[in-house]
Amino acid sequence: MIVFVSGGAKNGKSGFAQDLAVKLAGGGKRYYVATMIPVDEEDRERIRRHVADRDGLGFETIECGADLLTCLNYDTNGSFLLDSVTALLQNVMFPVEKNYEMDLAAAETCAKDVVAFAKSVANAVIVSDYIYSDAQRYDEGTECYRKSLAKIDRLLAKISDTVIEVSAGQLIFHKGGLPG
């Protein structure tokens, strides 16, 4: 099953996605695909909070800041929680090793890899941030990033069994439903 979870920042997406990934796994393997590469104390605090939130839930953490398909080296019959596409795309589009210079080809590869990953595992719960709907105009790099993320999100919505938006802790179903 592929479940795509989107919504604004700090709306409860990660907590909901964790609980859902646990439910989908049943007694099987649970993997948390951690994509954030911390750059400051705020990022490190967010990571600490996410680690604490999933303590005791039986997740094996896979640190995967860039090459998502390496996750397929794990038991693909398990339940994978990818949190988040937003961070993954940022990492590949603006890599540290290239002084954060924008790489549009990497964005295209990322889109293909996220879809391939989702289709290759038994259960995928994929989290993304809804950051592309405001009317504000940003610099070229930010606009390219927002368009790339929107493209990936559209691809995920198309292939997902269930698409859920989390807004202020409320679930809005755009496609499908949750398993019994």
Secondary structure, DSSP 8 states (H G I E B T S, - for coil): -EEEEEESTTSSHHHHHHHHHHHHHTTS-EEEEE-----SHHHHHHHHHHHHHTTTS-EEEEE-SS-GGGGGGS-TTSEEEEE-HHHHHHHHHS-GGGTT---HHHHHHHHHHHHHHHHHSSEEEEEEE--S-SS----HHHHHHHHHHHHHHHHHHHH-SEEEEEETTEEEEEE-----
